[in-house]
């Protein structure tokens, strides 16, 4: 691994994003637009205050997963990855460079979404704003790591979309947003304990209701999942799509 190559990879990805305005708009503003839509649907009532933090974890996670996985897959199908790996660039340099670039975008995205939720939509949060933003950034980074991991197994962009019902939707159903995890059947509750998005939602709710040191325990679990997915992605990434 070379820090210089990692930073150069991140710089190249950021330059590509700068020239792709539609993708940039999707990354930065779509979670905020969806939160505004939900606020409008519930007329800014107590329902939005209850589910708002969980959605602040969910929307950045999904958008970063989609954009990261498709962008990485294009690098492989276009032959760019094969050319890079024929040079001194290693798999870990490539993945960390992508993670750094999209991680910066995730930080901007989560900051904008949290600012809109608290400043514009008046989301009721007991904890400090910086803590909410920090957890939101970690959730978006989790989406980046999962997207990088999934891109190693997809041969086409259509296959990337197929991973949504396989990997993302079950987490959405079991994360505790629809039904409290303690109220689920024992088997489903046990499965939810093994899913990273469950801890993202738990962390957001801790910040919302009763900010305690337990928030950082959840944050550590999210970060561990992200690091583990990046390591698996480096181990399984192929040079090209057959």
C-alpha positions in Angstrom: 0.0 0.0 0.0 1.3 3.5 -0.9 -0.3 6.6 0.6 0.8 8.6 -2.5 -1.0 6.2 -4.9 -4.1 6.1 -2.6 -4.3 9.9 -2.6 -3.7 10.1 -6.4 -6.6 7.6 -6.9 -8.9 9.6 -4.7 -8.0 12.8 -6.6 -8.8 11.1 -9.9 -12.2 10.0 -8.6 -13.0 13.4 -7.3 -12.1 15.0 -10.6 -14.5 12.6 -12.4 -17.3 13.4 -10.0 -16.7 17.1 -10.4 -17.5 16.7 -14.1 -20.5 14.5 -13.5 -23.0 17.0 -12.2 -26.0 14.7 -12.1 -24.1 12.1 -9.9 -22.8 14.9 -7.8 -26.3 16.3 -7.2 -27.5 12.8 -6.4 -24.8 12.3 -3.8 -25.1 15.6 -2.1 -28.7 16.5 -2.2 -31.0 13.4 -2.7 -31.0 12.3 1.0 -32.0 15.9 2.0 -34.7 16.0 -0.7 -36.1 12.7 0.6 -36.1 13.9 4.2 -38.0 17.0 3.2 -40.5 14.9 1.3 -41.1 12.7 4.4 -41.4 15.8 6.6 -44.0 17.1 4.2 -45.9 13.8 4.2 -46.1 13.8 8.0 -46.6 17.6 8.2 -43.6 17.9 10.5 -45.5 16.0 13.3 -44.3 13.6 15.9 -44.0 10.7 13.5 -41.3 12.5 11.6 -39.5 13.3 14.8 -39.6 9.6 15.7 -38.4 8.2 12.3 -36.3 11.1 11.2 -33.0 10.0 12.8 -33.4 6.5 11.4 -34.0 7.9 7.9 -30.9 10.1 8.3 -29.0 6.9 8.7 -30.8 5.0 6.0 -30.9 7.5 3.0 -27.1 8.3 2.9 -26.3 4.6 3.3 -28.4 3.6 0.3 -27.3 6.4 -2.0 -23.6 5.9 -1.2 -24.0 2.1 -1.7 -25.5 2.6 -5.2 -23.2 5.3 -6.5 -20.0 3.7 -5.1 -20.8 0.2 -6.4 -21.7 1.3 -9.9 -18.7 3.7 -10.2 -16.3 0.9 -9.1 -17.9 -1.6 -11.5 -17.4 0.8 -14.4 -13.7 1.0 -13.6 -13.5 -2.7 -13.9 -15.7 -3.2 -17.0 -13.9 -0.3 -18.9 -10.5 -1.9 -18.3 -9.3 1.0 -16.1 -8.8 -1.2 -13.1 -6.8 -3.7 -15.1 -4.5 -0.9 -16.4 -4.1 0.5 -12.9 -3.2 -2.8 -11.3 -0.6 -3.4 -14.0 1.1 -0.4 -12.6 2.3 0.0 -9.0 -1.3 0.5 -7.9 -2.5 -2.3 -5.6 -6.0 -3.5 -4.8 -5.9 -1.9 -1.4 -4.6 1.4 -2.9 -7.5 1.3 -5.4 -10.2 0.6 -2.7 -8.8 3.0 -0.2 -8.5 5.7 -2.8 -12.2 5.2 -3.8 -13.1 5.0 -0.1 -11.3 8.3 0.6 -12.9 10.1 -2.3 -16.4 8.8 -1.6 -15.8 9.2 2.1 -15.3 12.9 1.6 -18.5 13.0 -0.5 -20.3 11.0 2.3 -19.2 13.6 4.9 -20.5 16.5 2.8 -23.8 14.6 2.1 -24.4 13.7 5.7 -23.5 17.2 6.9 -26.0 18.7 4.4 -28.7 16.2 5.4 -28.2 16.7 9.1 -28.2 20.5 8.6 -31.5 20.4 6.7 -33.1 18.0 9.2 -32.2 20.1 12.3 -32.1 23.7 10.8 -34.9 23.6 8.3 -37.1 20.7 9.3 -36.7 21.3 13.1 -35.9 17.7 13.9 -36.1 17.2 17.7 -32.8 15.8 18.8 -31.6 15.7 22.4 -27.9 15.2 21.6 -25.5 17.7 20.1 -25.6 18.3 16.4 -22.0 17.3 15.8 -22.7 13.9 17.3 -25.6 13.4 14.9 -23.5 14.5 12.0 -20.7 12.1 13.0 -23.0 9.1 13.1 -24.6 10.1 9.8 -21.1 10.3 8.2 -20.2 6.8 9.6 -23.5 5.5 8.2 -22.7 6.9 4.7 -19.2 5.5 4.9 -20.8 2.1 5.7 -22.7 2.4 2.4 -19.4 3.2 0.6 -17.7 0.1 2.1 -20.6 -2.1 1.2 -20.7 -0.7 -2.3 -17.0 -1.3 -2.8 -17.4 -4.9 -1.6 -20.5 -5.7 -3.8 -18.8 -4.3 -6.9 -16.3 -7.2 -6.8 -19.1 -9.7 -7.4 -21.2 -7.8 -10.0 -20.6 -8.2 -13.7 -23.1 -5.5 -14.9 -24.8 -2.5 -13.4 -28.1 -4.4 -13.5 -26.5 -7.0 -11.2 -25.5 -4.2 -8.8 -29.2 -3.2 -8.6 -30.1 -6.8 -7.9 -28.0 -6.6 -4.8 -30.4 -4.0 -3.4 -33.2 -6.6 -2.5 -30.6 -9.1 -1.4 -28.4 -7.0 0.9 -30.0 -3.6 1.5 -33.8 -4.2 1.8 -33.5 -6.9 4.4 -31.5 -4.6 6.5 -34.1 -1.9 6.1 -36.8 -4.3 7.2 -34.9 -5.6 10.2 -33.1 -2.5 11.4 -35.8 -1.5 13.9 -37.4 1.3 11.8 -40.7 -0.5 11.2 -40.8 -2.7 14.3 -38.6 -2.5 17.4 -36.0 -5.1 17.3 -36.9 -6.4 20.7 -40.4 -7.0 19.5 -39.4 -9.2 16.5 -39.5 -13.0 16.6 -36.3 -14.4 18.2 -34.9 -15.6 14.9 -35.4 -12.2 13.2 -34.0 -10.4 16.2 -30.9 -12.5 16.1 -30.4 -11.8 12.4 -30.8 -8.1 12.9 -28.0 -8.2 15.5 -25.7 -9.3 12.7 -26.6 -6.5 10.3 -24.7 -3.2 10.3 -27.6 -1.0 9.5 -29.3 -2.0 12.8 -26.5 -0.4 14.8 -26.6 2.7 12.5 -30.3 3.1 13.5 -29.6 2.4 17.2 -26.8 5.0 17.2 -29.1 7.6 15.7 -31.8 6.9 18.2 -29.4 7.2 21.1 -28.4 10.6 19.9 -32.0 11.6 19.4 -33.4 10.4 22.8 -30.7 10.0 25.3 -27.1 10.7 24.2 -24.8 8.4 26.3 -21.4 6.8 25.8 -23.2 3.9 24.3 -23.5 5.9 21.1 -19.8 5.5 20.6 -20.1 1.7 21.1 -22.5 1.6 18.2 -20.3 3.9 16.2 -17.4 1.6 16.8 -19.4 -1.4 15.5 -20.3 0.6 12.4 -16.7 1.5 11.8 -15.6 -2.2 12.3 -18.2 -3.3 9.7 -16.9 -0.7 7.2 -13.2 -1.7 7.7 -14.1 -5.4 7.4 -16.0 -4.9 4.2 -13.1 -2.9 2.7 -10.7 -5.8 3.6 -13.1 -8.3 2.0 -13.4 -6.1 -1.0 -9.6 -6.0 -1.4 -9.4 -9.8 -1.1 -12.1 -10.5 -3.7 -11.7 -7.6 -6.2 -11.0 -8.9 -9.7 -8.9 -7.0 -12.3 -11.6 -7.2 -14.9 -15.1 -8.5 -15.6 -15.0 -11.7 -17.6 
